[in-house]
């Protein structure tokens, strides 16, 4: 990257977040990397969210801009921020409204990006500390050990959107997603597309924020018996197969931008969802896709066997 300090544009999606938003804004204010600006998209809040954003904007020297969101759900709100003409920076950081960033969150991401070439798409994400609505620590998200690749991204999202930072080149590919495309979530979309086009994804095992777990969370912490049970239910109930259908649809629409080897993986995984049972298992193995643990990979092959991928 250039010798000047990179500007990070924080992409904050809000909707009725007044209960916890102030703590998140305070943690943004406390960042040791001060070259940031905030672009928020509010999805029609009826509480004090907009007032909190206005007071924050008046209290910091950095630029704070608030846009009207599309009012079509959380992932569309984040996608609208990525697409926004108002978004112009060296790096971009997704931001949830109810977390608490560690003071060095941006600095650590910037330090990694400074080791990367600007010409290639790059994506950073990290582990998280889990907290309850009262702020008490509830442990940590799983520590992943297998590398973040397209073969992993096809069947598992290990990148928490609230920790994600990506560069200009990655944003160009994300903006190239067809307007009408459906995705499962903004973070899985970023992980799949950046790795699929040959970009670098970096997983930082050191937590960068406190991820609040409460009744209004749309996505959980991905750990513990309850999370494992929910994943089993998602397989058995066809939810995983539905997610795969959505992911394959948008990736097929962008196959001309994918690396040739990514297209081969994509097509083999698609064939692993159809045909005879031996052929499904063979195509899954040939695709090289994987999840992070042995038990999860056993589940992956059972999913192929019983047409649940």
FIMIDO-106696 format. One line per 8 residues: number of its first residue (from 1); their letters; for each residue x, y, z of C-alpha. Coordinates in steps of 0.25 Angstrom, whole numbers, plus 2048, in hexadecimal, padded with zeros to 3 digits. Layout:
NUM> A> X/Y/Z | ...
***
This chain:
1> XXXXXXXX> 800/800/800 | 804/80F/7FF | 80D/815/80A | 802/81E/80F | 7F8/819/819 | 7ED/812/813 | 7DF/817/814 | 7D5/80D/819
9> XXXXXXXX> 7C6/80F/816 | 7BD/809/821 | 7B1/803/81B | 7A6/803/826 | 798/7FD/824 | 78E/802/82E | 780/7FF/832 | 77A/802/83F
17> XXXXXXXX> 787/800/846 | 786/80B/851 | 788/801/85C | 796/7FE/859 | 79B/807/84E | 7A1/811/857 | 7AB/807/85C | 7AF/804/84E
25> XXXXXXXX> 7B1/812/84A | 7B9/815/856 | 7C2/809/852 | 7C4/80F/844 | 7C7/81C/84A | 7D2/815/852 | 7D9/80F/846 | 7E8/810/846
33> XXXXXXXX> 7E8/811/837 | 7E1/81F/836 | 7E1/81F/826 | 7D2/81B/825 | 7C5/820/821 | 7B7/81A/824 | 7AC/818/819 | 7A0/813/820
41> XXXXXXXX> 793/80E/819 | 787/80E/822 | 77C/805/81E | 770/80D/824 | 773/80E/833 | 767/812/83B | 770/813/848 | 77B/81D/84C
49> XXXXXXXX> 785/817/842 | 785/823/838 | 787/82C/844 | 793/824/849 | 799/825/83C | 797/834/83B | 79D/836/848 | 7A9/82E/845
57> XXXXXXXX> 7AB/835/838 | 7AC/842/83F | 7B6/83D/849 | 7C1/837/841 | 7CA/83E/836 | 7C8/832/82C | 7BD/833/822 | 7B0/82C/825
65> XXXXXXXX> 7A6/82A/81B | 798/824/81D | 790/81E/811 | 782/819/810 | 783/80A/80F | 77B/801/805 | 772/7FC/810 | 773/7EE/80B
73> XXXXXXXX> 77A/7E7/816 | 788/7E6/81C | 790/7E0/810 | 78A/7EA/806 | 78E/7F5/80F | 79C/7F1/80F | 79C/7EF/800 | 797/7FD/7FE
81> XXXXXXXX> 7A3/802/806 | 7AD/7FB/7FD | 7A6/800/7F1 | 7A4/80E/7F6 | 7AA/819/7ED | 7AE/820/7FB | 7B7/815/7FE | 7C6/819/7FB
89> XXXXXXXX> 7D1/814/803 | 7DE/80B/803 | 7D7/801/80C | 7C9/7FD/810 | 7C4/7F8/81D | 7B7/7F1/81F | 7B1/7F6/82D | 7A5/7F0/835
97> XXXXXXXX> 79D/7FA/83E | 79E/7F2/84B | 7AD/7ED/84C | 7B9/7F4/854 | 7C5/7F5/84C | 7D3/7F3/852 | 7DB/800/851 | 7E5/7FA/848
105> XXXXXXXX> 7DB/7F3/83E | 7DD/7FC/832 | 7EC/7FD/835 | 7EE/7EE/835 | 7E7/7ED/828 | 7EE/7F8/822 | 7FB/7F2/826 | 7F8/7E5/81E
113> XXXXXXXX> 7F3/7ED/812 | 800/7F4/812 | 807/7E7/80F | 7FE/7E5/803 | 7FF/7EA/7F4 | 7F4/7F4/7F1 | 7F2/7ED/7E3 | 7EB/7E1/7E9
121> XXXXXXXX> 7DE/7DF/7F1 | 7E0/7DD/7FF | 7D7/7DA/80B | 7DA/7DA/81A | 7D2/7D4/825 | 7D4/7CF/833 | 7CF/7C7/83F | 7C6/7CE/849
129> XXXXXXXX> 7C4/7CF/858 | 7B5/7CB/85B | 7AD/7D4/865 | 79F/7D4/86A | 795/7E0/86A | 79B/7E3/877 | 7A9/7E4/872 | 7AE/7D8/87A
137> XXXXXXXX> 7B8/7CF/872 | 7B2/7C2/86D | 7BE/7BC/867 | 7C4/7BD/859 | 7C0/7B9/84B | 7C7/7AC/845 | 7D5/7AD/842 | 7D6/7A8/833
145> XXXXXXXX> 7E3/7A1/82F | 7E1/79D/820 | 7E4/7A8/816 | 7D9/7B2/811 | 7D8/7AE/802 | 7CD/7AD/7F8 | 7CB/79E/7FB | 7C8/7A1/809
153> XXXXXXXX> 7BF/7AE/806 | 7B6/7A5/7FD | 7B1/79D/809 | 7B4/7A6/815 | 7B5/7B4/819 | 7C1/7B6/823 | 7C1/7C5/821 | 7B9/7CD/82B
161> XXXXXXXX> 7B4/7D9/823 | 7B5/7E2/830 | 7C4/7DF/82F | 7C6/7E1/820 | 7CF/7EB/819 | 7D2/7EB/80A | 7D9/7F3/800 | 7D5/7FB/7F4
169> XXXXXXXX> 7D8/7F0/7EA | 7CF/7E6/7F2 | 7C4/7F1/7F2 | 7C5/7F2/7E3 | 7C1/7E3/7E2 | 7B6/7E4/7EC | 7B0/7F0/7E5 | 7B0/7E7/7D8
177> XXXXXXXX> 7A6/7DE/7DE | 799/7DF/7D6 | 78F/7E8/7DC | 784/7DE/7DD | 78D/7D3/7E3 | 789/7CD/7F0 | 793/7C9/7FB | 792/7C2/808
185> XXXXXXXX> 79A/7CD/810 | 7A3/7D8/80D | 7AF/7D2/814 | 7AE/7C4/80D | 7AC/7CB/7FF | 7B9/7D3/802 | 7C1/7C6/806 | 7BC/7BE/7FA
193> XXXXXXXX> 7BE/7C9/7F0 | 7CC/7CE/7F4 | 7D2/7C0/7F5 | 7CA/7BC/7E8 | 7D1/7C7/7E0 | 7DF/7C3/7E5 | 7E0/7CD/7F1 | 7E6/7CB/7FE
201> XXXXXXXX> 7DE/7C8/80B | 7E5/7CA/818 | 7DF/7C4/825 | 7E5/7CA/832 | 7E3/7C1/83E | 7E5/7CD/847 | 7D7/7D3/84A | 7D5/7E1/845
209> XXXXXXXX> 7C7/7E4/84C | 7BD/7E0/856 | 7B1/7DA/84E | 7A4/7DC/856 | 79B/7D0/857 | 78C/7D4/85A | 77E/7D1/856 | 77F/7DA/84A
217> XXXXXXXX> 78B/7D4/844 | 788/7CF/835 | 795/7C7/836 | 79B/7C0/842 | 7A9/7BD/847 | 7AA/7AF/840 | 7AF/7A7/84C | 7AA/79E/857
225> XXXXXXXX> 7A0/792/857 | 794/79B/853 | 79B/7A0/847 | 79F/792/843 | 791/78E/844 | 78C/799/83C | 796/795/831 | 791/787/831
233> XXXXXXXX> 783/78C/830 | 787/795/825 | 78C/789/81D | 781/780/820 | 776/78A/81D | 77B/78E/810 | 780/79C/814 | 78F/799/810
241> XXXXXXXX> 78A/794/802 | 782/7A1/801 | 78E/7A9/804 | 797/7A2/7FA | 78C/7A5/7EF | 78D/7B3/7F2 | 79C/7B3/7F2 | 79E/7AB/7E6
249> XXXXXXXX> 794/7B4/7DE | 79C/7C1/7E1 | 7A9/7BB/7DF | 7A5/7B5/7D1 | 7A0/7C2/7CD | 7AE/7C7/7D0 | 7B6/7BB/7CB | 7BD/7C4/7C0
257> XXXXXXXX> 7C4/7CB/7CB | 7C8/7BF/7D3 | 7D6/7B8/7D1 | 7D5/7AC/7C8 | 7D8/7A3/7D4 | 7CD/7A9/7DC | 7C3/7A6/7D1 | 7C8/798/7D1
265> XXXXXXXX> 7C5/797/7E0 | 7B8/79E/7DE | 7B3/794/7D3 | 7B8/788/7DB | 7B1/78C/7E7 | 7A4/78F/7DF | 7A5/781/7DA | 7A7/77B/7E8
273> XXXXXXXX> 798/780/7EA | 792/777/7DF | 794/76A/7D8 | 796/75C/7DF | 79B/75B/7ED | 7A9/756/7E9 | 7AA/761/7DF | 7A6/76B/7E9
281> XXXXXXXX> 7B1/767/7F3 | 7BB/766/7E8 | 7B8/774/7E3 | 7B9/779/7F1 | 7C6/773/7F4 | 7CC/778/7E6 | 7C7/786/7E9 | 7D0/787/7F5
289> XXXXXXXX> 7C6/78E/7FD | 7C7/78D/80C | 7C2/792/81A | 7CB/795/825 | 7CA/789/82E | 7CA/77A/82B | 7BC/778/831 | 7B7/783/828
297> XXXXXXXX> 7BD/77D/81C | 7B7/770/81F | 7AA/777/820 | 7AD/77D/812 | 7AE/770/80C | 7A1/76B/813 | 79B/777/80D | 79F/773/7FF
305> XXXXX> 79B/765/801 | 78D/769/806 | 78B/775/7FC | 78C/77F/807 | 797/788/801
***
